[in-house]
């Protein structure tokens, strides 16, 4: 067996502008996941009621989440394709409740629909997190330019319903770099400057491809954009460990978060904020050791 010698790739972007806020990226940030869906792969159905949503949000904020990411459309493989109206019916009350109770918290919205993104921004969201990278709705970039908000640009092929059949790549990392370079150039031409890159773990990628992507994550620093990593409790963890589902994947998630930070991840998108914050603290001590 070859010895794995990870190297920390110092991230180049140091600040992310979110409205009137400047987020310091010199220390990795944690984004808490709040799904208001009945069918998300781990927390589906847990936070569809306002009281449960606010309780979980308070816990995440207390534990140190810098951002909360709200999803009203499940992107797990083979998830139901709901209408924009249904997505907004789930999403807008959640945004309004969070804004009223925690007005200082920065809210990201996980949607690939321009109309949903615009209504979410009007309601008080500050970031758009698009699993399709703008491919699902050609109006998305225009909305981003109009509202001048940060954009999480993710890599995916197809849709959540078809992505598992679209995992053939000649060279995974070069193809991802080319994809992001093209998308970033288009976004910047349209006036969108605050762009976060998400390589899309689990989206149109096999388990071996996910691990190859994680191992070579530092390659994506050539893009000179903040990197967001979303591997929390995903099937690449529990299937590799022989576990039945995501409920027992926290320990594996923590291990892979350590590797993501060694690869220079700026933001960890997670279900378990306290565990992720502890990884960040321990990794900082590791980096600072003489």
Secondary structure, DSSP 8 states (H G I E B T S, - for coil): -----------S--EEEETTEEEE-SS-EEEEEEE--S--TTTTTTSSSHHHHHHHHHHHHHHT-SEEEEESS--STT-----HHHHHHHHHHHHHHHHHH-TTSEEEEE---HHHHHHHHHHT--EEEETTTTSS-TTHHHHHHHHT-EEEEE---S-TTTGGG----SSHHHHHHHHHHHHHHHHHHTT---EEEE--TTSS--HHHHHHHHHTGGGGGGG-SEEEE--TT-HHHHTTTT-SSGGG-HHHHHHHHHHHHHTT-SEEEES-HHHHHHHHHHHHHHHH--
